Amino acid sequence: MAFEIVDGMLEPLQPRSTKRGYGRFEKLRIRTADGNWREFAKVATGPAMTPEVIAGGEGRFYFASADGPLGLIGVRRDYHAVVAFGRPASRLHQHAAADAGHGLDRAGQ
């Protein structure tokens, strides 16, 4: 399984298809801080992630792929964080604080 974290501004986009809150997007585009565009083709999202893509905006975007399919599994913004699958909120806050440089250690999970 491969993971990628991208910081930038996500273009708002409507899903190609949805079913029970799950979304499928043809191409997500994120403008990074250096002004370049990163494009991610055929991205799947869970019920928590689909509204985040539709809204667009600035944040840190967490992608994962396993044997081909690419999924957006997390979004962290200044005002909230959303993950696609089971992680207690306290763990999420520890990771967000560590990402922000607040001294919490990821190794002590």
Backbone as a chain_set.jsonl record, in Angstrom:
{"seq": "MAFEIVDGMLEPLQPRSTKRGYGRFEKLRIRTADGNWREFAKVATGPAMTPEVIAGGEGRFYFASADGPLGLIGVRRDYHAVVAFGRPASRLHQHAAADAGHGLDRAGQ", "coords": {"N": [[0.85, -1.176, 0.0], [0.573, 2.185, -0.856], [1.184, 5.512, 0.238], [0.429, 8.996, 0.03], [0.949, 12.392, 0.742], [-0.37, 15.543, 0.228], [-0.058, 18.991, 0.194], [-2.06, 21.834, -0.368], [-4.275, 23.696, -2.598], [-7.36, 22.487, -3.293], [-9.256, 22.036, -6.176], [-12.739, 22.656, -6.417], [-15.063, 20.062, -7.181], [-17.504, 18.15, -8.88], [-18.708, 14.83, -8.334], [-18.177, 12.075, -10.619], [-19.77, 9.881, -10.341], [-21.986, 8.697, -7.755], [-22.797, 6.689, -4.924], [-24.629, 5.771, -2.23], [-23.261, 7.735, -0.748], [-20.594, 7.299, -1.336], [-18.06, 8.367, -3.566], [-16.909, 8.903, -6.953], [-14.352, 10.281, -8.737], [-13.241, 11.813, -11.712], [-10.846, 13.356, -12.185], [-8.852, 14.809, -9.817], [-7.613, 17.975, -8.965], [-4.936, 19.645, -7.531], [-3.535, 22.592, -6.436], [-0.321, 23.312, -5.628], [1.894, 24.832, -3.126], [4.06, 25.905, -4.507], [2.958, 26.696, -6.866], [2.505, 24.861, -8.87], [0.462, 22.353, -10.509], [-0.978, 19.405, -9.238], [-2.231, 16.395, -10.37], [-4.676, 13.905, -9.92], [-5.9, 10.971, -11.044], [-9.005, 9.23, -11.475], [-10.152, 8.925, -8.734], [-11.358, 7.564, -5.739], [-13.764, 8.13, -3.156], [-14.862, 8.034, 0.246], [-17.923, 8.245, 2.249], [-17.364, 10.331, 4.098], [-15.417, 11.828, 2.843], [-16.334, 12.675, 0.308], [-17.999, 15.101, 0.411], [-15.972, 16.889, 1.082], [-14.352, 17.053, -1.191], [-16.185, 18.045, -3.052], [-16.613, 20.567, -1.969], [-14.057, 21.657, -2.114], [-11.059, 23.677, -1.619], [-8.419, 24.812, 0.644], [-5.897, 22.741, 2.144], [-4.487, 19.805, 3.736], [-4.056, 16.83, 2.074], [-4.66, 13.404, 2.128], [-3.727, 10.567, 0.46], [-4.195, 7.17, -0.571], [-3.194, 4.086, -2.03], [-3.816, 0.807, -3.229], [-2.799, -1.855, -4.945], [-3.514, -0.526, -7.325], [-6.187, 0.973, -7.279], [-6.954, 4.329, -6.314], [-7.461, 6.254, -3.459], [-8.912, 8.951, -1.645], [-8.208, 9.443, 1.572], [-8.111, 11.057, 3.781], [-8.482, 14.403, 5.087], [-7.076, 17.376, 6.153], [-7.669, 20.429, 7.54], [-7.323, 23.906, 8.507], [-9.377, 24.316, 10.322], [-10.672, 21.865, 10.805], [-10.483, 18.23, 10.788], [-10.797, 15.294, 8.816], [-11.223, 11.833, 8.554], [-11.291, 8.807, 6.61], [-11.661, 6.256, 7.593], [-11.702, 4.012, 10.481], [-10.277, 5.47, 13.119], [-9.627, 6.486, 16.304], [-10.694, 9.681, 17.566], [-8.887, 10.972, 19.294], [-6.427, 9.887, 18.541], [-6.247, 10.864, 15.949], [-6.017, 13.596, 16.486], [-3.539, 13.595, 17.776], [-1.852, 12.9, 15.646], [-2.331, 15.059, 13.907], [-1.383, 17.172, 15.476], [1.307, 16.432, 15.686], [2.027, 16.653, 13.01], [1.814, 19.377, 12.772], [3.915, 20.195, 14.257], [3.898, 20.238, 17.053], [5.231, 18.725, 18.894], [4.319, 16.185, 19.691], [4.863, 12.711, 19.665], [4.898, 10.459, 17.014], [5.779, 7.868, 17.124], [5.077, 6.865, 19.559], [2.545, 5.805, 19.41]], "CA": [[0.0, 0.0, 0.0], [1.333, 3.419, -0.963], [0.535, 6.705, 0.779], [0.975, 10.272, -0.405], [0.367, 13.555, 1.407], [-0.212, 16.721, -0.63], [-0.568, 20.257, 0.728], [-2.402, 22.775, -1.434], [-5.653, 24.143, -2.81], [-8.117, 21.532, -4.097], [-10.343, 22.594, -6.992], [-14.039, 22.024, -6.185], [-15.411, 19.182, -8.286], [-18.649, 17.255, -8.696], [-18.321, 13.443, -8.648], [-18.688, 11.441, -11.843], [-20.877, 9.047, -9.877], [-22.073, 8.495, -6.308], [-23.705, 5.651, -4.468], [-24.643, 5.729, -0.762], [-22.274, 8.656, -0.212], [-19.272, 7.054, -1.925], [-17.93, 9.117, -4.806], [-15.855, 8.559, -7.915], [-13.98, 11.515, -9.414], [-12.373, 11.586, -12.88], [-9.525, 13.939, -11.997], [-8.708, 15.834, -8.788], [-6.484, 18.875, -9.212], [-4.511, 20.376, -6.34], [-2.481, 23.572, -6.703], [0.616, 23.285, -4.505], [2.419, 26.136, -2.713], [4.992, 26.428, -5.52], [2.183, 27.108, -8.029], [2.305, 23.754, -9.811], [-0.746, 21.543, -10.343], [-0.877, 17.954, -9.12], [-3.478, 15.789, -10.826], [-4.892, 12.531, -9.483], [-6.971, 10.435, -11.892], [-9.872, 8.149, -10.989], [-10.053, 8.888, -7.273], [-12.553, 7.14, -5.006], [-13.908, 8.749, -1.839], [-15.893, 7.509, 1.126], [-18.957, 9.219, 2.598], [-16.82, 11.491, 4.806], [-14.522, 12.575, 1.956], [-17.018, 13.203, -0.872], [-18.325, 16.529, 0.561], [-14.738, 17.67, 1.135], [-13.921, 17.285, -2.573], [-17.181, 18.915, -3.676], [-16.393, 21.916, -1.44], [-12.741, 22.161, -2.495], [-10.425, 24.51, -0.608], [-7.037, 24.573, 1.034], [-5.693, 21.78, 3.208], [-3.546, 18.695, 3.536], [-4.859, 15.744, 1.537], [-4.004, 12.117, 2.314], [-4.133, 9.595, -0.539], [-3.659, 5.814, -0.433], [-3.529, 3.181, -3.129], [-3.475, -0.595, -3.009], [-2.985, -2.611, -6.19], [-4.101, 0.263, -8.394], [-7.177, 1.996, -6.955], [-6.492, 5.465, -5.527], [-8.516, 6.794, -2.619], [-8.662, 10.06, -0.741], [-8.566, 8.845, 2.86], [-8.099, 12.034, 4.858], [-8.33, 15.822, 4.783], [-6.846, 18.193, 7.347], [-7.732, 21.863, 7.265], [-7.048, 24.675, 9.724], [-10.513, 24.301, 11.235], [-11.138, 20.515, 11.116], [-9.839, 17.1, 10.108], [-11.726, 14.208, 8.527], [-10.592, 10.62, 8.04], [-12.27, 7.947, 5.963], [-11.88, 4.981, 8.271], [-11.563, 3.896, 11.909], [-9.197, 5.923, 13.974], [-10.23, 7.323, 17.339], [-10.428, 11.109, 17.399], [-7.681, 11.367, 20.023], [-5.285, 9.497, 17.706], [-6.198, 11.803, 14.844], [-5.486, 14.857, 16.994], [-2.114, 13.403, 18.002], [-1.176, 12.964, 14.356], [-2.427, 16.422, 13.401], [-0.473, 17.993, 16.269], [2.673, 16.073, 15.288], [2.237, 17.252, 11.689], [1.943, 20.822, 12.946], [5.143, 20.457, 14.988], [3.625, 20.507, 18.454], [6.051, 17.898, 19.763], [3.822, 14.847, 20.001], [5.657, 11.707, 18.957], [4.107, 9.443, 16.327], [6.268, 6.523, 17.478], [4.425, 6.439, 20.799], [1.152, 5.476, 19.138]], "C": [[0.893, 1.236, 0.0], [0.504, 4.587, -0.43], [1.204, 7.943, 0.199], [0.214, 11.386, 0.29], [0.671, 14.772, 0.544], [-0.843, 17.917, 0.067], [-0.905, 21.174, -0.438], [-3.877, 23.12, -1.464], [-6.345, 23.187, -3.781], [-9.205, 22.267, -4.874], [-11.648, 21.899, -6.629], [-14.438, 21.209, -7.412], [-16.625, 18.339, -7.917], [-18.216, 15.834, -9.063], [-18.908, 12.978, -9.973], [-19.873, 10.561, -11.485], [-20.825, 8.958, -8.354], [-23.041, 7.355, -6.027], [-23.541, 5.544, -2.96], [-23.547, 6.591, -0.138], [-20.863, 8.46, -0.742], [-19.208, 7.773, -3.267], [-16.783, 8.617, -5.661], [-15.599, 9.822, -8.731], [-13.008, 11.208, -10.546], [-10.966, 12.098, -12.624], [-9.573, 15.019, -10.913], [-7.472, 16.657, -9.113], [-6.206, 19.67, -7.947], [-3.371, 21.307, -6.743], [-1.591, 23.644, -5.465], [1.162, 24.69, -4.237], [3.367, 26.743, -3.744], [4.288, 26.802, -6.827], [1.949, 26.031, -9.07], [1.005, 23.016, -9.496], [-0.37, 20.086, -10.2], [-2.231, 17.396, -9.518], [-3.514, 14.328, -10.405], [-6.103, 11.997, -10.233], [-7.711, 9.307, -11.185], [-9.74, 7.923, -9.488], [-11.396, 8.499, -6.674], [-12.561, 7.818, -3.637], [-15.018, 8.057, -1.053], [-16.879, 8.601, 1.491], [-18.435, 10.463, 3.319], [-16.002, 12.389, 3.884], [-15.236, 13.252, 0.796], [-17.392, 14.677, -0.712], [-17.087, 17.421, 0.602], [-14.241, 17.998, -0.269], [-14.889, 18.227, -3.268], [-16.967, 20.362, -3.244], [-15.073, 22.512, -1.909], [-12.114, 22.92, -1.338], [-9.033, 24.047, -0.238], [-6.95, 23.575, 2.171], [-4.572, 20.818, 2.904], [-4.398, 17.483, 3.184], [-4.052, 14.45, 1.581], [-4.584, 11.11, 1.32], [-3.51, 8.244, -0.221], [-4.065, 5.007, -1.654], [-3.066, 1.779, -2.762], [-3.806, -1.352, -4.288], [-3.753, -1.824, -7.25], [-5.093, 1.32, -7.973], [-6.591, 3.088, -6.055], [-7.66, 6.02, -4.744], [-8.041, 7.983, -1.819], [-9.134, 9.603, 0.624], [-8.55, 9.83, 4.015], [-7.906, 13.44, 4.345], [-8.115, 16.538, 6.105], [-6.822, 19.646, 6.911], [-7.449, 22.596, 8.568], [-8.143, 24.509, 10.76], [-11.074, 22.913, 11.525], [-10.339, 19.464, 10.342], [-10.873, 15.996, 9.951], [-10.922, 13.02, 8.03], [-11.672, 9.68, 7.539], [-12.547, 6.667, 6.72], [-11.33, 5.012, 9.678], [-10.282, 4.315, 12.576], [-9.847, 6.8, 15.038], [-9.8, 8.78, 17.192], [-9.151, 11.537, 18.123], [-6.431, 11.018, 19.228], [-5.121, 10.476, 16.546], [-5.596, 13.123, 15.308], [-3.995, 14.749, 17.296], [-1.344, 13.53, 16.694], [-1.206, 14.381, 13.794], [-1.475, 17.338, 14.16], [0.98, 17.697, 15.908], [2.998, 16.673, 13.93], [2.48, 18.752, 11.814], [3.179, 21.194, 13.765], [4.939, 20.785, 16.456], [4.305, 19.53, 19.402], [5.486, 16.548, 20.138], [4.516, 13.834, 19.111], [4.756, 10.674, 18.318], [4.529, 8.037, 16.745], [5.58, 5.996, 18.721], [2.97, 6.087, 20.627], [0.749, 4.307, 19.964]], "O": [[1.854, 1.318, 0.766], [-0.711, 4.644, -0.62], [2.401, 7.936, -0.087], [-1.01, 11.335, 0.414], [1.82, 15.009, 0.172], [-2.002, 17.873, 0.478], [-0.131, 21.285, -1.389], [-4.621, 22.879, -0.513], [-5.963, 23.089, -4.947], [-9.981, 23.029, -4.298], [-11.678, 20.672, -6.538], [-14.181, 21.616, -8.545], [-16.754, 17.875, -6.784], [-17.441, 15.65, -10.001], [-19.978, 13.419, -10.392], [-20.857, 10.497, -12.222], [-19.768, 9.121, -7.744], [-23.972, 7.099, -6.79], [-22.449, 5.262, -2.466], [-22.97, 6.219, 0.884], [-20.024, 9.352, -0.615], [-20.184, 7.787, -4.017], [-15.831, 8.004, -5.179], [-16.517, 10.369, -9.343], [-12.064, 10.438, -10.369], [-9.994, 11.367, -12.82], [-10.259, 16.029, -11.074], [-6.427, 16.122, -9.485], [-7.101, 20.283, -7.367], [-2.372, 20.873, -7.317], [-2.056, 23.995, -4.381], [0.928, 25.617, -5.013], [3.466, 27.966, -3.846], [4.948, 27.185, -7.794], [1.257, 26.271, -10.06], [0.514, 23.049, -8.368], [0.463, 19.579, -10.952], [-3.265, 17.875, -9.052], [-2.522, 13.608, -10.515], [-7.209, 12.512, -10.075], [-7.135, 8.541, -10.413], [-9.278, 6.875, -9.036], [-12.438, 9.034, -7.051], [-11.511, 8.05, -3.037], [-15.987, 7.561, -1.627], [-16.706, 9.754, 1.095], [-19.007, 11.543, 3.167], [-15.906, 13.593, 4.124], [-14.792, 14.304, 0.338], [-17.128, 15.456, -1.628], [-17.147, 18.583, 0.201], [-13.759, 19.105, -0.511], [-14.461, 19.119, -4.001], [-17.12, 21.281, -4.048], [-14.966, 23.726, -2.085], [-12.581, 22.822, -0.203], [-8.536, 23.036, -0.734], [-7.805, 23.55, 3.056], [-3.814, 20.99, 1.95], [-5.342, 17.147, 3.899], [-2.907, 14.404, 1.13], [-5.783, 10.833, 1.334], [-2.415, 8.181, 0.338], [-5.132, 5.213, -2.232], [-2.06, 1.596, -2.077], [-4.973, -1.469, -4.661], [-4.554, -2.396, -7.989], [-4.875, 2.492, -8.279], [-5.82, 2.796, -5.14], [-8.736, 6.235, -5.302], [-6.897, 8.02, -1.366], [-10.331, 9.394, 0.826], [-8.94, 9.474, 5.127], [-7.263, 13.664, 3.319], [-8.867, 16.342, 7.059], [-6.056, 20.038, 6.031], [-7.346, 21.969, 9.622], [-7.868, 24.556, 11.959], [-11.898, 22.787, 12.43], [-9.626, 19.769, 9.386], [-11.714, 15.783, 10.825], [-10.04, 13.173, 7.185], [-12.82, 9.741, 7.979], [-13.587, 6.045, 6.503], [-10.583, 5.921, 10.041], [-9.305, 3.566, 12.585], [-10.545, 7.758, 14.707], [-8.689, 9.072, 16.751], [-8.409, 12.379, 17.616], [-5.465, 11.781, 19.24], [-4.006, 10.867, 16.201], [-4.765, 13.708, 14.614], [-3.257, 15.714, 17.094], [-0.306, 14.189, 16.64], [-0.202, 14.852, 13.259], [-0.828, 18.193, 13.554], [1.797, 18.614, 15.833], [4.111, 17.15, 13.711], [3.258, 19.327, 11.054], [3.464, 22.377, 13.951], [5.724, 21.532, 17.04], [3.99, 19.506, 20.592], [6.148, 15.811, 20.868], [4.729, 14.088, 17.925], [3.93, 10.069, 19.002], [3.714, 7.115, 16.721], [5.51, 4.782, 18.913], [2.222, 6.07, 21.605], [-0.396, 3.862, 19.887]]}, "num_chains": 1, "name": "protein.A"}
